[in-house]
Amino acid sequence: MVVSEAIYWDPFDTDIDANPYETWRRMRDETPVYRNDRYDFWALSRHADVLAAHRDPQTYLSGQGTVLELMGADMSGTGQIIFMDPPQHDKLRVLVSKAFTRGRVAQLEARIRQFCRDLLDPQLGNQRFDYVADFGAQLPSLVISSLLGVSNQDRPRILELINTIFHIEPDVGMINDTSFGAQLALHEYLTGELAERRRSPQDDLLTALTEVELTDDGRTRRLTDKEAADFANLLVSAGTETVARLLGWASVILPAHPDQQAALVADPRLIPAAVEELLRYEAPSPVQGRTTSRPVELHGETIPAGAKVLLLTGAAGRDDRVFDHADQFDIHRRPEQHVSFGFGVHFCLGAALARLEGRIALEETLARFPRWQVDQAEAVRLHTSTVRGYKSVPISF
């Protein structure tokens, strides 16, 4: 009799993270409610279970953190919407959604396209450039700064702060003094800019955040500068990271499927579907944390109340119970319900912007560079407990 090797997975193991899909397949098939004693968490890996957890914020709470190394303490008072639970979360989400509208995002299309041209045109004629460092990581920083209303004079400093927020240190990831220092500096800058917008409104998101109104205990009020700055800070972090990783994966996956890349060049109308497939196939943020408010019985296991639970959206995107030939990249796949932007009350507020940036970035890239090769030996992976992708992808022509 063949005895299978015991399954082990944790979000800190870089060797597992290099290619987690076989481990995640075994988790889905053999231990859909996985227990890790070393780091004291449970993990759900099947699409149906991850989706159900996202749909049940009363059971799977965010207020005690959503990143494993931060989970445990009450974070609902930090002002970050990502660490809030209903009803507190719902009030603030409705409020900020009024500022972060699809119409406001759609107005950015021409500006995003110009940013892409400004970044890509200097690379024409070059034999090689770093697609992530020189383009994929730069674009979302420019877009977020523009959306907020950062002045041209301040933009270099803010782009530097944004990049520094994602400083990674061995063993601690993004939980380090360098990253925290940049976050504090950015928060201070945003607070000052919000005060200025109250005195002198402009047509930007920072102004919108000073003008939206919240009904709180029967009284109507506006966001405090801290609440508005907290939201803007979160938007900077989440919006920059998701798009940078999405474009990094695109730069690696497309040349590995040259027939599909050629199809996108021939018919750019296929690009929106390709963006969705990229998100499913390689989720930029494959792990989200929750804490149970009550015992949960699932697949013959009981997860106790107060337990840390990791929702593996990256594993859910490869679940063959939902996606035919789930391990195959296919831009012609019928749209299905991937969960790479979350679902329910915590569905990513910036999803529409991320999709818009991804589409325009690929349109502009493929129009200039229909084919490229990746220097895999020089490519550099980025890894945290909740983010998976590349920080450097040299490509050549």
C-alpha positions, -999 to +999 in steps of 0.1 A: +000+000+000+013+035-010+011+060+019+008+096+007+032+121+022+015+143+048+003+176+034+020+207+046+013+243+036+020+277+052+020+312+036+056+319+048+074+291+030+090+305-001+098+270-015+061+260-014+051+295-027+073+290-058+046+265-071+019+259-046-007+243-069+000+206-063-002+213-026-033+232-030-048+205-052-042+179-025-056+202+001-088+206-019-091+169-025-078+154+008-081+181+035-105+209+024-104+221+060-067+222+066-051+227+100-016+242+106-005+238+142+028+256+137+011+289+130-022+282+146-046+286+116-071+267+095-073+271+057-101+267+032-091+259-004-122+248-023-140+275-044-174+268-028-160+271+007-140+303+000-170+319-017-193+309+012-169+324+037-168+357+018-206+357+017-208+352+055-190+382+072-210+376+104-191+343+109-158+351+092-147+384+107-121+408+095-119+430+126-090+409+140-068+413+110-067+398+074-030+392+072-017+362+092+012+380+109-012+407+121-041+386+131-052+383+168-056+418+181-087+439+176-080+460+146-115+474+140-105+507+155-076+514+132-099+532+107-090+508+079-121+496+062-104+463+054-103+456+091-139+464+098-170+442+101-207+450+095-224+473+105-194+496+110-179+484+077-212+489+057-216+525+067-181+535+057-182+514+025-214+531+013-198+564+020-165+559+002-182+541-027-199+575-035-164+590-039-149+561-057-175+557-085-173+539-118-179+572-135-148+587-118-128+556-127-140+557-163-128+593-167-093+581-160-091+560-192-074+586-214-050+595-185-041+558-180-034+554-217-011+584-217+007+571-187+012+538-205+026+556-236+049+577-215+064+546-199+065+523-229+075+546-257+110+552-244+115+514-245+108+512-283+140+502-300+155+487-269+165+451-269+155+446-233+138+462-203+123+453-170+086+450-175+077+452-139+102+477-125+100+500-155+063+497-163+041+473-143+050+488-108+052+524-121+018+525-138-005+519-108+015+544-087+010+571-113-027+562-116-034+563-079-015+595-075-035+611-103-068+598-089-061+612-055-050+646-069-013+645-061+004+675-078+031+670-104+056+686-080+048+661-052+045+630-074+081+619-073+081+619-035+048+601-033+059+575-058+090+569-037+069+565-006+045+541-023+074+519-035+090+520+000+057+508+016+063+475-003+098+471+011+103+434+020+127+421+046+135+384+051+114+366+077+092+396+084+080+405+050+063+439+048+060+441+086+092+462+091+103+496+102+111+508+067+076+500+054+059+515+085+080+547+082+068+551+046+032+545+056+033+571+083+049+596+060+023+590+033-005+593+059+009+626+071+011+639+036-025+628+028-038+644+060-022+677+050-036+675+015-071+667+029-070+698+051-060+718+020-089+703+000-114+714+027-101+750+022-098+748-016-117+719-033-105+704-065-117+678-089-101+647-073-107+619-050-092+636-020-118+664-024-145+638-028-135+622+005-139+655+023-174+661+008-192+627+012-215+625+042-221+597+067-252+591+089-239+581+123-263+575+153-289+596+135-266+625+128-251+634+095-214+641+094-184+640+071-153+619+073-126+631+097-092+637+081-080+605+098-108+584+083-103+599+049-065+595+050-069+559+062-090+551+032-067+569+008-038+550+023-055+517+018-064+526-017-027+534-024-015+501-010-042+478-024-045+495-058-008+496-064+000+461-054-028+443-072-021+459-106+017+456-103+014+418-096-013+413-123+010+429-150+040+410-137+021+377-142+009+388-176+045+394-187+054+359-178+023+339-187+015+354-221+049+345-238+045+310-223+013+307-244+024+323-277-007+313-296-029+331-271-007+361-270-009+362-308-047+360-306-047+391-283-025+410-307-048+401-336-080+409-317-076+433-287-113+428-279-102+396-262-081+415-237-108+420-210-114+383-209-077+377-207-074+400-177-101+379-159-083+347-168-050+361-155-067+370-122-081+335-119-050+317-130-025+336-109-043+356-082-021+386-071-033+382-036-040+345-031-046+345+007-070+364+029-074+360+067-105+359+088-114+350+124-145+329+132-172+343+154-187+309+161-178+272+157-181+261+120-187+225+110-174+218+075-164+185+058-164+166+090-142+191+109-151+217+135-133+250+133-137+266+168-149+301+175-120+326+176-099+306+151-077+321+124-089+310+090-071+316+057-092+318+026-071+305-003-085+325-033-055+313-053-064+277-047-101+284-054-092+298-088-077+264-097-106+243-084-117+218-111-151+215-094-158+249-109-133+255-137-128+229-165-091+221-170-084+246-142-047+243-145-047+255-181-045+291-190-072+299-215-082+334-226-113+319-244-126+305-212-162+313-204-164+340-177-168+323-143-170+335-108-134+338-097-128+352-062-095+370-068-111+403-058-129+388-029-167+387-028-196+402-008-192+431+016-154+430+012-153+429-026-124+450-037-135+487-040-107+492-066-117+462-088-131+483-116-099+505-116-076+474-116-095+459-145-093+492-165-056+495-158-049+459-168-069+462-200-053+494-211-018+483-201-020+451-222-035+470-251-007+494-252+020+468-245+009+444-272+005+472-297+042+480-293+056+446-284+036+417-299+062+391-288+089+390-261+110+365-242+114+364-204+148+361-188+137+336-162+172+335-146+171+372-138+134+374-129+129+381-092+099+369-073+080+389-046+066+370-017+046+379+014+020+359+033-008+375+012+009+385-021+024+364-048+041+375-080+071+392-094+090+424-085+113+421-116+107+406-150+134+414-176+120+409-211+138+410-244+129+411-281 
